[in-house]
């Protein structure tokens, strides 16, 4: 299986075997949908919940870090939902019952400022798991998570999340790395908000989406449209288009069909470079 080291293969085989035995059966401990905390039972997203297939399980990075018994416990509770553009995964004020991750697609994390105007905190590309702080504290959500495009979202019951924290060293290390990277991400986001150069804002925002720890499923190509990037950066699509052209001229990125390929990640992260094309 791509992305899995040889020594992790027995764990993954055990995980798949457990899933095959119980596929189609409801979990006696965690019967709720991962989206039921924010959507009614007749919502389309709630009705699209299902068990993950082998390919989707392979796209969950932390499963490979677990021992077989830990994998079995996690996989028994995991569920996925097919989110359409505009669907909410979780909303401000709703209680946390699941820890979420993006298997495929693109989500955004947002909230409202003191004037009631929406503001975007970050994008969430494939491989990203989010809300571990909220799950740790079992507090209501302070942000909204919404799909920008058709996405597959996984949910791990919060009780299973805490069970893994109590029993799994590998899982604890993953969560600690997540929290550390998330802190750095939001410090950087605060810095980006204060930047006045649109080209640098786009560059740093792109760099944040290519974080190999938070978003291991992205790789070298980010599948994103200019309009989606504009939503995340807080600029017009036309201005984002201009910034991308400038970044491509600096050979920091290459614009490809349906996405952006990073050629020089350190250049995107740097605030000392000038991305304007000289006359």
Rosetta silent file (secondary structure, phi, psi, omega in degrees, C-alpha in Angstrom):
SEQUENCE: XXXXXXXXXXXXXXXXXXXXXXXXXXXXXXXXXXXXXXXXXXXXXXXXXXXXXXXXXXXXXXXXXXXXXXXXXXXXXXXXXXXXXXXXXXXXXXXXXXXXXXXXXXXXXXXXXXXXXXXXXXXXXXXXXXXXXXXXXXXXXXXXXXXXXXXXXXXXXXXXXXXXXXXXXXXXXXXXXXXXXXXXXXXXXXXXXXXXXXXXXXXXXXXXXXXXXXXXXXXXXXXXXXXXXXXXXXXXXXXXXXXXXXXXXXXXXXXXXXXXXXXXXXXXXXXXXXXXXXX
SCORE:     score description
SCORE:     0.000 S_00000001
   1 L     0.000  123.238 -178.955    0.000    0.000    0.000 S_00000001
   2 L   -58.787  138.810  177.632    1.586    3.332   -1.003 S_00000001
   3 L    90.969   -4.315  179.917    2.556    5.519    1.922 S_00000001
   4 L  -115.358  128.942  178.225    2.963    2.632    4.382 S_00000001
   5 L   -72.506  156.499 -178.309    6.333    1.389    5.518 S_00000001
   6 H   -54.766  -38.692 -175.835    6.900   -2.403    5.551 S_00000001
   7 H   -71.500  -12.786  178.931    6.867   -2.582    9.334 S_00000001
   8 H   -93.870   -8.954 -175.601    3.387   -1.015    9.432 S_00000001
   9 H   -59.295  -44.895  178.621    1.843   -3.505    6.992 S_00000001
  10 H   -58.491  -37.078  179.569    0.755   -6.065    9.656 S_00000001
  11 H   -65.365  -42.592 -178.627   -1.044   -3.307   11.527 S_00000001
  12 H   -67.376  -39.505  177.518   -2.831   -2.145    8.403 S_00000001
  13 H   -61.312  -41.217  178.597   -3.794   -5.735    7.447 S_00000001
  14 H   -64.356  -38.836  179.329   -5.262   -6.244   10.912 S_00000001
  15 H   -62.277  -46.162 -179.596   -7.163   -3.000   10.589 S_00000001
  16 H   -66.593  -38.078  178.855   -8.673   -4.005    7.231 S_00000001
  17 H   -61.980  -42.085  178.712   -9.545   -7.464    8.527 S_00000001
  18 H   -63.165  -41.408  179.898  -11.404   -5.912   11.437 S_00000001
  19 H   -64.076  -40.265 -178.819  -13.284   -3.586    9.098 S_00000001
  20 H   -64.484  -37.221 -178.433  -14.317   -6.470    6.803 S_00000001
  21 H   -65.117  -34.571 -172.099  -15.712   -8.445    9.754 S_00000001
  22 H  -112.602    9.451 -178.749  -17.912   -5.615   10.920 S_00000001
  23 L   -60.409  129.315  176.518  -18.657   -3.800    7.660 S_00000001
  24 L    92.744  -10.449 -179.619  -22.276   -2.769    7.495 S_00000001
  25 L   -96.741  139.758  178.268  -22.968   -3.312   11.199 S_00000001
  26 L   -69.777  148.381  177.006  -23.772   -0.346   13.460 S_00000001
  27 L   -80.332  125.459 -178.612  -21.341    0.421   16.262 S_00000001
  28 L   -69.038  -24.012 -175.694  -22.988   -0.293   19.633 S_00000001
  29 L   -92.663  -31.775 -175.130  -20.820    2.320   21.373 S_00000001
  30 L  -132.500   73.672 -175.650  -20.869    5.143   18.841 S_00000001
  31 L   -77.631  -15.502 -174.195  -24.085    5.018   16.774 S_00000001
  32 L   -73.207  152.071  168.570  -24.205    8.727   15.880 S_00000001
  33 L   -70.939  148.520  177.083  -23.142   10.136   12.544 S_00000001
  34 L   -65.728  -12.200 -177.358  -20.050   12.363   12.768 S_00000001
  35 L  -107.210    3.237 -174.285  -22.180   15.147   11.323 S_00000001
  36 L   -72.262  -18.429 -179.882  -25.217   14.779   13.557 S_00000001
  37 L   -72.631  -20.434 -176.472  -23.985   17.399   16.000 S_00000001
  38 L  -120.379  -11.626 -177.679  -24.359   20.133   13.406 S_00000001
  39 L  -131.151  148.765  179.290  -26.948   18.825   10.963 S_00000001
  40 L   -73.913  163.820 -175.278  -30.418   17.367   11.340 S_00000001
  41 L   -65.930  -16.116  179.947  -31.098   13.726   10.528 S_00000001
  42 L  -100.278    8.292  178.215  -32.789   14.695    7.272 S_00000001
  43 L   -74.037  149.305 -179.694  -29.846   16.752    5.956 S_00000001
  44 H   -59.124  -40.813 -178.547  -28.150   15.431    2.798 S_00000001
  45 H   -65.145  -40.391  177.334  -24.726   15.213    4.464 S_00000001
  46 H   -60.416  -40.144 -178.041  -26.122   13.203    7.369 S_00000001
  47 H   -73.880  -17.860 -178.649  -27.715   10.780    4.924 S_00000001
  48 L   -91.538    7.333  178.590  -24.443   10.374    3.005 S_00000001
  49 E   -68.699  149.807 -177.962  -22.531    8.962    5.977 S_00000001
  50 E  -164.031  174.877  174.204  -20.993    5.519    5.495 S_00000001
  51 L   -80.321  144.859  179.385  -18.125    3.244    6.508 S_00000001
  52 L   -71.940  146.325  174.804  -14.721    4.091    4.980 S_00000001
  53 L   -88.927  179.358 -175.209  -13.327    1.834    2.262 S_00000001
  54 H   -61.705  -39.897  179.708   -9.747    0.521    2.154 S_00000001
  55 H   -65.226  -38.571  178.999   -8.480    3.430    0.065 S_00000001
  56 H   -70.405  -37.477  175.452   -9.966    5.989    2.450 S_00000001
  57 H   -63.570  -37.222  179.477   -8.488    4.213    5.474 S_00000001
  58 H   -66.087  -21.521  179.649   -5.108    4.281    3.735 S_00000001
  59 L   -88.030    4.958  177.697   -5.434    8.067    3.484 S_00000001
  60 L   -98.652  105.679 -167.597   -5.651    8.507    7.271 S_00000001
  61 H   -63.734  -33.819 -173.923   -2.024    9.155    8.305 S_00000001
  62 H   -80.060  -13.866  179.403   -2.179    8.334   12.004 S_00000001
  63 H   -61.970  -34.528 -179.115   -3.639    4.831   11.595 S_00000001
  64 H   -68.495  -12.923 -178.753   -0.218    3.513   10.565 S_00000001
  65 H   -90.546   -6.164 -173.949    1.182    4.634   13.932 S_00000001
  66 L   -94.301  152.740  170.680   -1.170    2.429   15.964 S_00000001
  67 L   -74.507  161.338 -176.593   -0.753   -1.100   17.266 S_00000001
  68 H   -52.409  -44.557 -179.100   -3.219   -3.713   15.906 S_00000001
  69 H   -67.045  -33.620  177.797   -5.549   -3.552   18.915 S_00000001
  70 H   -70.493  -39.583  175.642   -5.495    0.247   18.749 S_00000001
  71 H   -59.339  -44.915 -178.325   -6.238    0.141   15.007 S_00000001
  72 H   -60.633  -41.891  179.719   -9.193   -2.135   15.622 S_00000001
  73 H   -65.008  -41.850 -178.268  -10.617    0.243   18.216 S_00000001
  74 H   -68.820  -47.546 -175.775  -10.167    3.251   15.927 S_00000001
  75 H   -65.631  -31.902  179.033  -11.502    1.636   12.742 S_00000001
  76 H   -61.087  -30.437 -178.151  -14.588    0.334   14.570 S_00000001
  77 H   -98.565  -19.568 -176.711  -15.643    3.911   15.237 S_00000001
  78 L   -62.580  140.430  176.228  -14.432    5.680   12.088 S_00000001
  79 E  -145.378  153.343  179.667  -17.060    6.887    9.653 S_00000001
  80 E  -125.409  157.973  176.655  -16.904    9.100    6.569 S_00000001
  81 E  -136.525  144.969  179.140  -19.297   11.486    4.892 S_00000001
  82 E   -95.162  104.631 -177.274  -19.420   12.863    1.345 S_00000001
  83 E   -92.306  136.159  175.968  -19.669   16.640    1.686 S_00000001
  84 L   -97.620  159.341  179.769  -20.847   18.837   -1.178 S_00000001
  85 L   -52.208  129.384 -179.225  -19.746   22.477   -1.642 S_00000001
  86 L    95.478  -16.735  178.558  -21.358   24.609    1.057 S_00000001
  87 L   -65.778  140.393  174.564  -22.066   21.725    3.443 S_00000001
  88 E   -93.475  132.916  174.025  -21.144   22.385    7.073 S_00000001
  89 E   -88.492  -42.576  173.798  -19.167   19.707    8.899 S_00000001
  90 E  -149.503  159.193 -173.575  -19.385   21.523   12.242 S_00000001
  91 L  -135.688  156.070  179.918  -20.687   24.895   13.397 S_00000001
  92 L   -55.225  132.609  175.169  -20.024   27.445   16.132 S_00000001
  93 L    90.006  -12.870 -179.916  -21.643   26.541   19.448 S_00000001
  94 L   -81.820  144.917 -179.283  -22.326   22.885   18.645 S_00000001
  95 L   -70.107  147.349  179.214  -20.911   20.256   21.055 S_00000001
  96 L   -83.377  127.375  173.471  -17.929   18.208   19.914 S_00000001
  97 L  -126.096  -11.274 -179.869  -18.627   14.496   19.494 S_00000001
  98 E  -139.912  154.218  168.864  -16.052   13.666   16.782 S_00000001
  99 E  -102.047  130.958 -169.895  -12.511   14.523   15.726 S_00000001
 100 E  -109.575  154.827  174.522  -12.455   15.243   11.979 S_00000001
 101 E  -146.570  153.738  179.482  -10.082   14.773    9.082 S_00000001
 102 E   -97.264  115.241  176.465  -10.074   15.506    5.349 S_00000001
 103 E   -85.329  -37.964 -177.466   -9.619   12.374    3.245 S_00000001
 104 E  -156.326  142.397  176.676  -10.269   14.138   -0.053 S_00000001
 105 L   107.884 -151.734 -177.047  -11.265   17.639   -1.158 S_00000001
 106 L  -154.209  127.206  176.767  -10.910   21.043    0.504 S_00000001
 107 E  -117.647  166.655  172.404  -12.568   22.613    3.560 S_00000001
 108 E  -130.433  144.565  175.599  -12.263   26.004    5.191 S_00000001
 109 E  -103.309  125.995 -175.092  -12.222   26.978    8.859 S_00000001
 110 E  -146.129  170.013  176.244  -13.974   30.279    9.534 S_00000001
 111 E  -156.355 -171.699  178.083  -15.783   32.372   12.102 S_00000001
 112 E  -115.729  140.635  177.155  -17.376   35.788   12.554 S_00000001
 113 L   -81.956 -174.660 -175.755  -15.625   38.886   13.868 S_00000001
 114 L   -64.361  -20.748  177.540  -17.050   41.327   16.433 S_00000001
 115 L   -91.121    1.812  179.921  -19.006   43.079   13.657 S_00000001
 116 L    83.143    8.889  179.575  -20.579   39.803   12.571 S_00000001
 117 L   -88.620  139.940 -179.485  -18.572   39.648    9.343 S_00000001
 118 E   -68.571  144.128  174.715  -17.176   36.257    8.257 S_00000001
 119 E  -139.992  138.493 -177.801  -13.428   35.703    8.416 S_00000001
 120 E   -93.659  130.426  178.629  -11.453   32.684    7.222 S_00000001
 121 E   -87.593  -46.824 -177.701   -8.833   31.182    9.548 S_00000001
 122 E  -166.982  164.050  171.185   -7.315   28.543    7.279 S_00000001
 123 E   -95.431  158.817 -178.352   -7.901   26.012    4.528 S_00000001
 124 E  -130.991   94.165 -179.788   -7.948   22.274    5.216 S_00000001
 125 L   -85.905 -177.888 -176.417   -6.612   20.152    2.320 S_00000001
 126 L   -57.767  142.458  179.534   -6.293   16.325    2.122 S_00000001
 127 L    90.150  -10.766 -176.839   -4.593   14.542    5.007 S_00000001
 128 L   -84.148  130.562  172.526   -5.438   17.305    7.478 S_00000001
 129 E  -112.002  140.610 -170.336   -7.037   16.451   10.830 S_00000001
 130 E  -143.010  159.593  177.943   -8.432   19.326   12.862 S_00000001
 131 L    86.665   17.160 -179.788  -10.192   20.201   16.096 S_00000001
 132 H   -65.267  -33.690  177.025   -7.919   18.217   18.416 S_00000001
 133 H   -64.582  -42.959  177.785   -7.894   21.115   20.905 S_00000001
 134 H   -64.662  -40.585  179.249  -11.688   21.214   20.939 S_00000001
 135 H   -67.179  -38.806  178.777  -11.833   17.423   21.290 S_00000001
 136 H   -61.036  -42.850 -176.510   -9.314   17.463   24.146 S_00000001
 137 H   -88.754   -9.326 -177.522  -11.353   20.017   26.104 S_00000001
 138 L    51.736   43.477 -179.928  -14.732   18.616   24.992 S_00000001
 139 L  -106.346  162.798  177.704  -15.944   22.170   24.501 S_00000001
 140 L   -63.133  154.289  179.160  -18.374   23.595   21.905 S_00000001
 141 L   -65.546  141.283  175.801  -16.918   24.601   18.556 S_00000001
 142 L  -107.373   11.833 -176.981  -15.641   28.156   18.245 S_00000001
 143 L  -151.752  164.547  174.294  -15.454   27.992   14.441 S_00000001
 144 E  -104.670  146.033  171.885  -17.290   26.694   11.396 S_00000001
 145 E  -121.199  121.877 -174.465  -15.942   24.042    9.032 S_00000001
 146 E  -133.335  143.657  179.082  -17.441   24.181    5.544 S_00000001
 147 E   -78.155  129.520  174.055  -16.708   22.336    2.297 S_00000001
 148 L   -88.924  -24.049  177.330  -15.368   24.492   -0.547 S_00000001
 149 L  -146.406  174.656  177.679  -15.607   21.608   -2.998 S_00000001
 150 L   -58.014  125.461 -171.849  -16.850   18.037   -3.036 S_00000001
 151 E  -139.302  157.826  171.462  -14.977   16.378   -0.193 S_00000001
 152 E  -113.065  120.173 -176.029  -14.718   13.183    1.822 S_00000001
 153 E  -117.216  132.402  178.807  -14.541   13.882    5.563 S_00000001
 154 E  -102.250  150.616  177.554  -13.730   11.290    8.231 S_00000001
 155 E  -133.286  132.115  174.598  -14.853   11.381   11.849 S_00000001
 156 E  -110.317  124.988 -178.962  -13.437    9.598   14.895 S_00000001
 157 E   -53.511  140.399 -176.553  -15.740    9.520   17.969 S_00000001
 158 H   -63.111  -30.829  176.777  -14.425   11.781   20.716 S_00000001
 159 H   -67.037  -37.766  176.185  -14.608    8.912   23.219 S_00000001
 160 H   -69.012  -38.167  175.400  -12.360    6.824   20.958 S_00000001
 161 H   -54.507  -47.983 -179.810  -10.082    9.862   20.571 S_00000001
 162 H   -71.502  -32.361  176.344   -9.631    9.988   24.350 S_00000001
 163 H   -63.107  -42.258  178.452   -9.240    6.199   24.570 S_00000001
 164 H   -65.713  -37.169  175.916   -6.349    6.385   22.118 S_00000001
 165 H   -61.297  -35.171 -178.639   -4.784    9.217   24.128 S_00000001
 166 H   -78.328  -22.805 -170.882   -4.937    6.970   27.194 S_00000001
 167 H  -120.816  -18.750 -171.064   -3.536    3.854   25.470 S_00000001
 168 L  -116.580  118.449  176.214   -1.455    4.725   22.403 S_00000001
 169 H   -67.973  -42.777 -179.568    2.015    6.270   22.467 S_00000001
 170 H   -60.167  -41.263  179.534    2.003    6.640   18.681 S_00000001
 171 H   -67.444  -40.054  177.884   -1.305    8.484   18.728 S_00000001
 172 H   -60.285  -42.072  179.264   -0.107   10.792   21.505 S_00000001
 173 H   -64.458  -39.548  178.655    2.954   11.729   19.487 S_00000001
 174 H   -62.114  -46.559 -177.950    0.805   12.465   16.442 S_00000001
 175 H   -65.871  -38.659  178.581   -1.533   14.730   18.423 S_00000001
 176 H   -63.380  -41.398  176.734    1.379   16.555   20.081 S_00000001
 177 H   -63.887  -39.294  177.657    2.919   17.254   16.660 S_00000001
 178 H   -59.366  -48.537 -177.821   -0.474   18.456   15.452 S_00000001
 179 H   -63.465  -40.351  179.531   -0.837   20.887   18.334 S_00000001
 180 H   -65.124  -45.846  179.616    2.704   22.198   17.887 S_00000001
 181 H   -67.447  -36.511 -179.991    2.268   22.725   14.140 S_00000001
 182 H   -64.575  -39.101  177.437   -1.181   24.249   14.635 S_00000001
 183 H   -61.474  -46.180  177.881    0.262   26.820   17.038 S_00000001
 184 H   -62.410  -37.166 -179.959    2.893   27.766   14.473 S_00000001
 185 H   -62.474  -44.230 -176.718    0.239   27.908   11.765 S_00000001
 186 H   -77.654  -26.696  171.452   -1.927   30.397   13.616 S_00000001
 187 H   -64.755  -43.382  178.131    1.039   32.558   14.615 S_00000001
 188 H   -64.843  -38.145  179.192    1.913   32.703   10.903 S_00000001
 189 H   -63.789  -37.178  176.738   -1.726   33.450   10.044 S_00000001
 190 H   -62.861  -39.902  178.321   -1.679   36.392   12.430 S_00000001
 191 H   -66.717  -40.753  179.352    1.406   37.683   10.646 S_00000001
 192 H   -61.491  -39.397 -179.173   -0.224   37.205    7.231 S_00000001
 193 H   -60.411  -25.919 -177.759   -3.246   39.246    8.341 S_00000001
 194 L   -92.070   -3.787 -179.353   -0.955   42.208    8.966 S_00000001
 195 L   -79.812  139.969 -179.628    0.736   42.028    5.565 S_00000001
 196 L  -101.310  -19.027 -179.931   -0.215   44.668    3.020 S_00000001
 197 L   -81.355  113.211 -178.040    1.468   43.147   -0.061 S_00000001
 198 H   -60.160  -35.510  179.812   -1.122   40.899   -1.750 S_00000001
 199 H   -62.537  -42.964  179.522    1.575   38.831   -3.492 S_00000001
 200 H   -68.431  -37.377  177.448    3.223   37.980   -0.178 S_00000001
 201 H   -60.328  -45.469  179.608   -0.173   37.197    1.381 S_00000001
 202 H   -65.205  -42.794 -179.370   -0.924   34.705   -1.386 S_00000001
 203 H   -61.008  -47.639 -178.297    2.567   33.202   -1.169 S_00000001
 204 H   -69.011  -34.906  177.611    2.438   32.679    2.588 S_00000001
 205 H   -66.559  -39.486  175.548   -1.118   31.349    2.434 S_00000001
 206 H   -62.996  -44.393 -179.213   -0.061   28.811   -0.193 S_00000001
 207 H   -58.832  -37.478 -179.730    2.929   27.801    1.921 S_00000001
 208 H   -64.506  -30.404 -179.783    0.625   27.136    4.880 S_00000001
 209 H   -80.462   -9.911  178.757   -1.393   24.677    2.785 S_00000001
 210 L  -105.336   29.165  177.280    1.788   22.749    1.914 S_00000001
 211 L   -74.946  113.663 -175.217    2.619   21.882    5.520 S_00000001
 212 L   -69.029  -18.776  178.920    3.774   18.218    5.364 S_00000001
 213 L   -83.666  -48.300 -178.708    2.916   17.602    9.035 S_00000001
 214 L   -76.835  -32.903 -174.517   -0.591   19.047    9.077 S_00000001
 215 L  -132.288   68.891 -176.410   -1.489   18.096    5.495 S_00000001
 216 L   -67.972  -13.630 -178.186    0.498   15.023    4.416 S_00000001
 217 L   -85.736   -3.151 -176.053   -1.972   14.213    1.649 S_00000001
 218 L   -77.899  -46.644 -177.033   -1.185   17.301   -0.432 S_00000001
 219 L    74.119 -140.518 -178.102    2.239   16.371   -1.826 S_00000001
 220 L   -96.026  -12.210 -179.019    3.713   18.783   -4.388 S_00000001
 221 E  -120.402  125.558  175.970    0.429   19.696   -6.090 S_00000001
 222 E  -100.359  118.939  178.394   -2.440   21.452   -4.357 S_00000001
 223 L   -81.048   99.191 -177.046   -5.769   20.893   -6.097 S_00000001
 224 L  -153.035  143.919  176.894   -7.344   24.309   -5.714 S_00000001
 225 L   -92.540  164.928  178.288   -9.032   26.856   -7.966 S_00000001
 226 H   -63.557  -35.796  178.845   -8.243   30.564   -7.996 S_00000001
 227 H   -67.200  -41.342  177.849  -11.685   31.302   -6.549 S_00000001
 228 H   -62.815  -42.528  177.966  -11.149   28.835   -3.684 S_00000001
 229 H   -64.594  -36.773  178.026   -7.765   30.407   -2.937 S_00000001
 230 H   -61.889  -40.025  177.496   -9.381   33.847   -3.032 S_00000001
 231 H   -60.090  -41.995 -175.744  -11.876   32.715   -0.362 S_00000001
 232 H   -73.731  -37.190 -176.048   -9.025   31.535    1.868 S_00000001
 233 H   -83.664  -28.950 -177.624   -6.747   34.566    1.390 S_00000001
 234 L    87.336   29.365  177.538   -9.472   37.199    1.517 S_00000001
 235 L  -123.540  168.800  176.405   -8.676   38.801   -1.838 S_00000001
 236 L   -72.479  156.889  178.829  -10.513   39.034   -5.136 S_00000001
 237 H   -61.394  -37.704 -179.783  -10.062   36.249   -7.680 S_00000001
 238 H   -63.690  -40.771 -179.203   -8.508   38.750  -10.099 S_00000001
 239 H   -71.234  -35.761  175.690   -5.920   39.853   -7.535 S_00000001
 240 H   -64.616  -41.220  177.657   -5.104   36.255   -6.643 S_00000001
 241 H   -58.686  -43.172  178.401   -4.660   35.483  -10.332 S_00000001
 242 H   -64.312  -41.891  179.666   -2.173   38.358  -10.624 S_00000001
 243 H   -64.762  -41.654  178.488   -0.273   37.190   -7.532 S_00000001
 244 H   -62.821  -38.724  177.720   -0.041   33.625   -8.848 S_00000001
 245 H   -63.795  -40.059  178.078    1.328   34.920  -12.137 S_00000001
 246 H   -66.029  -41.105  178.697    3.984   36.891  -10.261 S_00000001
 247 H   -65.994  -36.599  177.641    4.912   33.858   -8.152 S_00000001
 248 H   -67.678  -38.132  177.494    5.177   31.731  -11.268 S_00000001
 249 H   -63.724  -29.502  177.680    7.461   34.342  -12.871 S_00000001
 250 L   -84.692    1.268  179.477    9.689   34.037   -9.773 S_00000001
 251 L    61.262   30.300  173.941    9.710   30.214  -10.318 S_00000001
 252 L   -86.842  -30.269  179.245    8.267   29.631   -6.861 S_00000001
 253 E  -139.503  169.157  168.879    5.221   27.811   -8.271 S_00000001
 254 E  -132.993  125.152  179.353    3.858   26.457  -11.519 S_00000001
 255 E   -79.852  122.899 -179.815    0.185   26.881  -12.339 S_00000001
 256 E  -121.947  169.749 -179.416   -1.236   23.630  -13.675 S_00000001
 257 L   -61.660  118.267  176.520   -4.667   22.470  -14.719 S_00000001
 258 L    80.263    8.155 -179.072   -6.809   22.303  -11.598 S_00000001
 259 E   179.747 -169.516 -177.667   -4.099   23.287   -9.150 S_00000001
 260 E  -129.807  131.396  175.265   -0.722   24.703   -8.177 S_00000001
 261 E  -102.615  130.440  178.720    2.629   22.890   -8.078 S_00000001
 262 E   -85.937  126.786  177.432    5.207   24.177   -5.593 S_00000001
 263 L  -104.142  -28.422 -177.835    8.723   24.546   -7.014 S_00000001
 264 L  -146.047   88.790 -176.708   10.325   26.501   -4.150 S_00000001
 265 H   -65.572  -37.614  179.851    8.558   26.162   -0.802 S_00000001
 266 H   -62.581  -33.819  177.615   11.203   28.184    1.056 S_00000001
 267 H   -66.763  -40.071  178.158   10.581   31.102   -1.332 S_00000001
 268 H   -64.427  -34.763 -177.795    6.854   31.010   -0.566 S_00000001
 269 H   -78.781  -17.430 -176.512    7.585   31.032    3.156 S_00000001
 270 L   -81.968  137.550  176.498   10.001   33.948    2.897 S_00000001
 271 L  -102.110    6.041 -177.732    8.707   37.479    3.422 S_00000001
 272 L   -95.795  -13.898 -178.990   11.927   39.080    2.180 S_00000001
 273 L   -79.957  151.874  175.227   11.485   38.253   -1.487 S_00000001
 274 L  -102.248  118.621 -176.194    9.883   40.670   -3.917 S_00000001
 275 L   -95.155   -3.791  178.737    7.255   38.973   -5.993 S_00000001
 276 L   -70.545  139.367  175.375    6.446   41.954   -8.186 S_00000001
 277 L   -79.362  121.885 -176.788    7.522   41.604  -11.796 S_00000001
 278 L   -73.213  143.890  178.544   10.002   44.381  -12.563 S_00000001
 279 L   -83.963    0.000    0.000    9.333   46.613  -15.582 S_00000001
